[in-house]
Amino acid sequence: MTIETIPIDQIHRNERQPREFFDPNALQELADSIKRFGLMQPIEVRRNTEDAGYEIVAGERRWRAHQIAELADIKCIVTHDDLPEIERFKRSVAENVNRADMTPLEEAKAFRRILDEQEGAEAKDVAKEFGKSTQYVMLRLALLDLTEEVRQHVNSGAIGTQAAVQIAALTPGNQAAVLAKWAGGAFAGDNDLVHFAYALKQQQNQVVAMIVEEMTPAEREERQRERVTARRNIDRIEQMLGLLDELAKADPMKLAIALEGEVAKRLEQMDRVADAVSKARFNMRQVKAHADAREIARLNPEAEHQSLAVKAEMPTSVPKALTSDAAPKAKAPAKTAVQGSGAPARKGAAKSAAPRPKPRVGRTASVRA
């Protein structure tokens, strides 16, 4: 290999490299830094025998920043490798995969390409090669089942990865319904979206009885008993608010005297109560998610038929791996991204969310949307 200074216009990007989106603000910062301090690390290129130019092996961000800075040439390490295309691709993935600005979908596409083109490769092999867990690779691959509309919001950062994995497990019709609900501001953050998508996934492919009249007398009686018991228990819990409010307003010094000798034990009691309330509240959030998911089933019973064209264009399915139900990051504002091909100044714009499906009338409905 040799180090050369090469005119910018003799260098072109590798069209099959894994990066597709580049943050324009970050590129501008890098361009400003290069103009002030110079290029700290040369980019890596290889000769392209087809057009007598050079193809980038590593360092596309630096090359783009040079263009933004309007610099005429750039310092390069010229390699003379005879590696197969897939090995060069893996080198490029290795350079980018641990960077925060490589999107989850870019990773997913990169992993998918390696699995498709490297003979005998499995998810565990890809995981080992890039220092990831097998579950990490599987979760990324699951994102390839997202519809194009949802993908755009995942790429922009508006929908987090955990929520995206749950949405990816839904049919295209249900994905569109979830996206319409999300676009309407129905979720306070990504965590609510995760719960909702997970609940809808559980209800998928289940036939739900929509009206009480179609239930047997025994089923109606059992449903009524459950309704009365659940509502009564929650009402009884709320009646305890008076006691808790009285305790909260009590004078700490007087209460310490009243509870002398057993303050620690009583505090442990309150800790147990607080823990139980926290768990009950978490479960009620699941309940709300399931109730909202049932509403989508009522409004969107034939979404599968409406989305066959979209489904036909979807990538090959991959196994779904479950994600944890821990709270992910809050919903991030959408970022403007520079598309992978073309001049660095180009910006990708996300399409608007899919419109809310019109309600349909029916006595029973399947959640197979």
Secondary structure as the mmCIF struct_conf table of DSSP 4:
data_model
#
loop_
_struct_conf.conf_type_id
_struct_conf.id
_struct_conf.beg_label_comp_id
_struct_conf.beg_label_asym_id
_struct_conf.beg_label_seq_id
_struct_conf.end_label_comp_id
_struct_conf.end_label_asym_id
_struct_conf.end_label_seq_id
STRN STRN1 THR A 2 PRO A 7
HELX_RH_3T_P HELX_RH_3T_P1 ILE A 8 GLN A 10
STRN STRN2 ILE A 11 HIS A 12
TURN_TY1_P TURN_TY1_P1 GLU A 15 ARG A 16
BEND BEND1 GLN A 17 PRO A 18
STRN STRN3 PHE A 21 PHE A 22
HELX_RH_AL_P HELX_RH_AL_P1 PRO A 24 PHE A 37
BEND BEND2 MET A 40 GLN A 41
STRN STRN4 ILE A 43 ASN A 48
TURN_TY1_P TURN_TY1_P2 THR A 49 ALA A 52
STRN STRN5 GLY A 53 ALA A 58
HELX_RH_AL_P HELX_RH_AL_P2 GLU A 60 ILE A 68
TURN_TY1_P TURN_TY1_P3 ALA A 69 GLU A 70
BEND BEND3 ALA A 72 ALA A 72
STRN STRN6 ASP A 73 THR A 79
HELX_RH_AL_P HELX_RH_AL_P3 GLU A 85 ASN A 96
TURN_TY1_P TURN_TY1_P4 VAL A 97 ASN A 98
BEND BEND4 ARG A 99 ARG A 99
TURN_TY1_P TURN_TY1_P5 ALA A 100 ASP A 101
BEND BEND5 MET A 102 MET A 102
HELX_RH_AL_P HELX_RH_AL_P4 PRO A 104 GLU A 117
BEND BEND6 GLN A 118 GLN A 118
TURN_TY1_P TURN_TY1_P6 GLU A 119 GLY A 120
HELX_RH_AL_P HELX_RH_AL_P5 ALA A 123 GLU A 129
TURN_TY1_P TURN_TY1_P7 PHE A 130 GLY A 131
HELX_RH_AL_P HELX_RH_AL_P6 THR A 134 ALA A 142
HELX_RH_3T_P HELX_RH_3T_P2 LEU A 143 ASP A 145
BEND BEND7 LEU A 146 LEU A 146
HELX_RH_AL_P HELX_RH_AL_P7 GLU A 148 SER A 156
TURN_TY1_P TURN_TY1_P8 GLY A 157 GLY A 157
BEND BEND8 ALA A 158 ILE A 159
HELX_RH_AL_P HELX_RH_AL_P8 THR A 161 ALA A 168
TURN_TY1_P TURN_TY1_P9 ALA A 169 ALA A 169
BEND BEND9 LEU A 170 LEU A 170
HELX_RH_AL_P HELX_RH_AL_P9 PRO A 172 ALA A 183
TURN_TY1_P TURN_TY1_P10 GLY A 184 GLY A 185
BEND BEND10 ALA A 188 GLY A 189
HELX_RH_AL_P HELX_RH_AL_P10 ASP A 190 GLN A 203
TURN_TY1_P TURN_TY1_P11 GLN A 204 ASN A 205
STRN STRN7 VAL A 207 VAL A 208
HELX_RH_3T_P HELX_RH_3T_P3 VAL A 212 GLU A 214
BEND BEND11 MET A 215 MET A 215
HELX_RH_AL_P HELX_RH_AL_P11 PRO A 217 GLN A 239
TURN_TY1_P TURN_TY1_P12 MET A 240 MET A 240
HELX_RH_AL_P HELX_RH_AL_P12 LEU A 241 LYS A 249
BEND BEND12 ALA A 250 ALA A 250
HELX_RH_AL_P HELX_RH_AL_P13 PRO A 252 ALA A 258
TURN_TY1_P TURN_TY1_P13 LEU A 259 GLY A 261
HELX_RH_AL_P HELX_RH_AL_P14 VAL A 263 LEU A 299
TURN_TY1_P TURN_TY1_P14 PRO A 301 GLU A 302
HELX_RH_AL_P HELX_RH_AL_P15 ALA A 303 GLN A 306
TURN_TY1_P TURN_TY1_P15 SER A 307 SER A 307
HELX_RH_AL_P HELX_RH_AL_P16 LEU A 308 ALA A 312
TURN_TY1_P TURN_TY1_P16 GLU A 313 GLU A 313
BEND BEND13 MET A 314 MET A 314
HELX_LH_PP_P HELX_LH_PP_P1 PRO A 315 SER A 317
HELX_LH_PP_P HELX_LH_PP_P2 LEU A 322 SER A 324
BEND BEND14 ALA A 326 ALA A 326
HELX_LH_PP_P HELX_LH_PP_P3 LYS A 329 THR A 336
STRN STRN8 ALA A 337 ALA A 337
STRN STRN9 VAL A 338 GLN A 339
BEND BEND15 GLY A 340 GLY A 342
TURN_TY1_P TURN_TY1_P17 PRO A 344 ALA A 345
STRN STRN10 GLY A 348 GLY A 348
HELX_LH_PP_P HELX_LH_PP_P4 ALA A 350 PRO A 359
BEND BEND16 ARG A 363 THR A 364
STRN STRN11 ALA A 365 SER A 366
BEND BEND17 VAL A 367 VAL A 367
#
